[in-house]
Amino acid sequence: MFKTIEIEVLKQRPSPALQLEFAQHDFERLKSFCLLIYIAIIPLVTHPLIKGLSMDLQPSGAILTGLAFHTRA
């Protein structure tokens, strides 16, 4: 019986106002999930950038190894 009612309801096209209401409901429901994803991604993206910059700024980094290779040749 419920399947028959579901089939009949799915055949009908919802009104634009009802579609807008459900779109707003979905947006509000997924807003906290999207914020969680953004907050989780920011450290994953910025960590390699910060680590790479800190390696470039160290005085014992690639600059000294580059000088050592030039003096040996």
Backbone torsions as a table, in degrees:
resi	resn	phi	psi	omega
1	MET	NA	-43.5	179.7
2	PHE	-66.5	-34.0	177.6
3	LYS	-64.6	-39.0	178.8
4	THR	-64.7	-43.1	178.2
5	ILE	-65.1	-41.3	179.5
6	GLU	-63.2	-41.6	179.6
7	ILE	-63.8	-42.2	179.5
8	GLU	-66.2	-40.2	-179.9
9	VAL	-68.4	-39.5	-179.5
10	LEU	-69.4	-20.8	177.4
11	LYS	-72.1	-28.5	-177.5
12	GLN	-81.3	142.8	178.6
13	ARG	-89.7	128.1	179.6
14	PRO	-71.3	153.9	179.3
15	SER	-71.1	155.8	178.6
16	PRO	-59.0	-33.6	178.6
17	ALA	-66.4	-40.0	178.4
18	LEU	-68.3	-38.9	176.4
19	GLN	-62.1	-41.8	179.1
20	LEU	-64.7	-39.3	179.1
21	GLU	-63.9	-42.4	179.2
22	PHE	-70.7	-33.7	176.2
23	ALA	-63.8	-42.1	177.5
24	GLN	-64.4	-39.7	178.9
25	HIS	-64.8	-43.2	178.7
26	ASP	-64.5	-39.4	178.7
27	PHE	-62.3	-45.6	-179.1
28	GLU	-67.2	-33.0	-179.6
29	ARG	-72.2	-35.8	-175.7
30	LEU	-92.8	-5.3	-176.6
31	LYS	-61.6	-45.9	-179.0
32	SER	-67.0	-35.1	177.4
33	PHE	-65.6	-42.6	179.2
34	CYS	-64.3	-39.8	177.0
35	LEU	-62.9	-39.6	177.1
36	LEU	-61.6	-43.1	179.3
37	ILE	-63.6	-45.1	179.5
38	TYR	-62.5	-42.7	-179.9
39	ILE	-65.7	-34.3	179.1
40	ALA	-74.8	-31.5	-176.4
41	ILE	-79.0	-33.6	-176.7
42	ILE	-56.3	-48.3	177.6
43	PRO	-66.1	-33.3	179.6
44	LEU	-66.0	-32.3	-179.9
45	VAL	-84.4	-41.0	-174.6
46	THR	-79.9	-25.8	-178.8
47	HIS	-59.1	-49.9	177.7
48	PRO	-63.7	-32.4	178.4
49	LEU	-66.9	-44.7	179.5
50	ILE	-65.9	-41.7	179.9
51	LYS	-64.9	-40.7	178.2
52	GLY	-65.1	-41.5	178.3
53	LEU	-67.4	-37.4	-180.0
54	SER	-68.8	-32.0	177.1
55	MET	-69.1	-35.8	179.4
56	ASP	-71.3	-28.2	-176.0
57	LEU	-88.8	-9.0	-179.9
58	GLN	-74.7	135.9	-178.9
59	PRO	-69.3	-23.8	-179.6
60	SER	-94.3	19.2	-176.3
61	GLY	-84.0	-137.0	-172.5
62	ALA	-69.9	-20.8	-177.8
63	ILE	-65.8	-47.8	-179.3
64	LEU	-68.3	-36.4	177.4
65	THR	-68.3	-34.3	176.6
66	GLY	-65.6	-40.1	177.2
67	LEU	-66.0	-37.5	-179.8
68	ALA	-65.6	-37.3	179.5
69	PHE	-70.2	-32.7	-179.9
70	HIS	-73.9	-32.8	-179.0
71	THR	-75.9	-28.3	179.7
72	ARG	-74.7	-29.2	-174.4
73	ALA	-76.3	NA	NA
